[in-house]
Amino acid sequence: MMVVFAVGWLALMIFGYVGALKMAKGDFAHPLFKSQVMLHVVAVGLLVAVMIRAFP
């Protein structure tokens, strides 16, 4: 189950970053790309929080 989740998350990250960079025309400082990065930072934070709660 976790392997499927990990592969799916990696695929979504790649498609998200590529799509954001295409729409931002390659500009890493574009707000769309920055929001994509922050979205993944929040997702990693939530995953860490769930893991901490699951294994006290």
C-alpha positions, 0 to 999 in steps of 0.5 A: 500500500505504501509503495503505491502511495510513494510511486503515485506521489512521486508521479504527481510531484513530477507532473506538477513541477513540469506543468508549473514550470511550463506555465511559468515559462521556465521562471523558478521565481514565478508565483505558480512554481513557488506555490507548487513547491509550498504545496509539496512542503505542506504535504510532506509536513502532513505526512510526517505528522501522520507518521509521528502520530502512528508510531508514538 
